[in-house]
Amino acid sequence: MAYAQMGKRPETLHAAENAIRLANSPSVLTTTASALARVGQSAEARRLLNKALEQAKERYDCRFLVARAYVELGETEKALESLEQGYLQRSA
């Protein structure tokens, strides 16, 4: 995510490949999706986010990370829904 925030596209893509290869967990996929969306790789970001959400049916994925990915993809309504889900998960 740091490379993406600095606008370092090649480094972001390389780090994303490594993250997916080394740690295939919902949270890593979601964070990687955010980084990819930030550097203009929206299709791949959506694919990773969908994969993370599918994994999240059986494993925990922080809904706040999911919200960030939706923000990076420009999907504000879905981001707000995810934040609400995260709040409800943590307040229960």
Summary of the structure (lengths in Angstrom):
residues: 92
radius of gyration: 12.6
end to end distance: 30.0
largest distance: 41.3
contacts: 278
relative contact order: 0.14
helix: 77%
strand: 0%
